[in-house]
């Protein structure tokens, strides 16, 4: 039988809280953010949908004809798949840690990628890298599960 004094248990909880703050920040920066990048990229490229689930604006007829002839494009819906550099350089660009506060920024990791994101967003009249409600909910579920697993292991 294990016996803990209230003081020992509080000290243990304080250690767990300190570890949680550090591990949570690292998880948000390294796992959560990269997972969100993948979700957004997949939705835009593969599903050809904006954050509301609608289609992007149509390609210009001239560009669509070129894309079909030169690139073998089969569809009609805009998916930004030809902007490989933009997607390859879409990632975490800023991390902030303060007491009780974590922030990650998703954007182009170099000037060319960010310019392409900005230009394509301007054409769509909204950010093409904006997360959808479904993506945000999936990330909340991921984080809740991660915290539950962490606390189950540590307490």
N, C-alpha and C positions, 0 to 999 in steps of 0.2 A: 504494500500500500504506500502510495506517495502522499506526502503531506506538504502543503505549501502554506506559508503564512500569507496574509493579505498583502503585506509589504513585498514579499518575494514575487507574488503573482503580478502585482502592479509593476515591479521592475521588469518582469518578463514581458508584459504588455508594452511597456515603453520601448524595449529593445525591438519587439515585433513592429511597432509603429515606425520606428526609425528605419528599419529594414524595408517596410512597406513603402515608405516615401521614396527611398532610393530605387527599389526594384520597380515600382510603379512608373516612375519617371523614365527609367531605362526601357521598360516595356512599351510605354507610349511612344517613345522616340524610335525604337528599333523594330518593334513588331506591329503595334497598332497602326502607326503612320504608314508603314510600307504595305500593310494589308489594305488600308484605305486607298492608297495609290493604285494597287492592283484592281480593286473593285471599280474605281472610277475609270481606269484605262480599259478594262474589260467591257464595261457598259457602253462606253463611247465607241470603241473600236468594233467590238463583236455584235453588240445589240443595236448600235447606231441610234441611241436614245439620249435625250438630255436629262437633266436631273428630275424633271417632272414626269418622265416616261414618254414624252412626245418625241417626234422626229425632229432632227435639225432642219434648217432651211434647205431647200433643194440646191443641188449643184447647178451652175449655169449650164445651159445646153451645150455650149461649145466645150467647156471643160469636161463635162460628162462624156461627150463623144470621144475626146482625146483619151480620157482615163480608160474607157472601154477598149479603144483601139490599141493603145500603147501598153497598158498595164493589165489588160484582161479582166477588168472590173465587170462583175456580173449584175450587180444590183443597181438601184436608183438612189438609195438612202445615203446621205452623207455620214461618213464614219471617221474621218480624219486619220485613216490608217496609213496613208502615204507620208504623213508627217512623223516618220520614225525618229528623227532626232528629237522632236518635241517630246515624244513619249519616253524615249530612252533617257532623257534628261529631266523628266517630271519626277520629283521626289521631295524629300524633306529638305527645306532650305534654311529653316530657322528653328532653333530650340531655345526655350526660355524656362528656367527653373527659378522659382522663388518659393518662399515658405508657403506651403499649401496651394501652390499654383504651378501648372505645367502648360506650356503652349508649344505646339508644333505648327509650322507653316508649310503647306504643300504648294510648290510652284516649280518653275523651270530652274534647273541648277546652273544654267549658264545663260548668257544674254540672248543668244539665238533662240534657245528653246522658249524662254519667257516672251520674247517678241512674237513667236509663232502662237503661243497660247493667247497673248493679248489680241493679236490680229484676228485669230479665229473666234475668240470671244466677242470681239467687236462686231464681226459679221453676223453672229448669232444674237446679238443684243443681250447677252448674258454670259456668264463664265462657263466655259465648256468643261472646267474641272471642278465645278460645284458638286458636292456630294448630294445624292438623292436622300429622301427620308428613309427609304429601305436600306441604303448603305449606312446611314447614320445609326439606324436601329440595330443593324447587324454588328456594328462596332460597339454599341452600348452593351449588347448581349455578350460579345467577346470579352469586354472589360469586366462586366459583372461576374462572368465565369472565372476569369483570371483571378479576380480578388477573392472569390469564394475558395478557389483551389489554394491560393496563397495562404489565406487564413486557416483553412483546414489543415494545411501542412505545418504551419508555424505555431498554432495555438494548441 
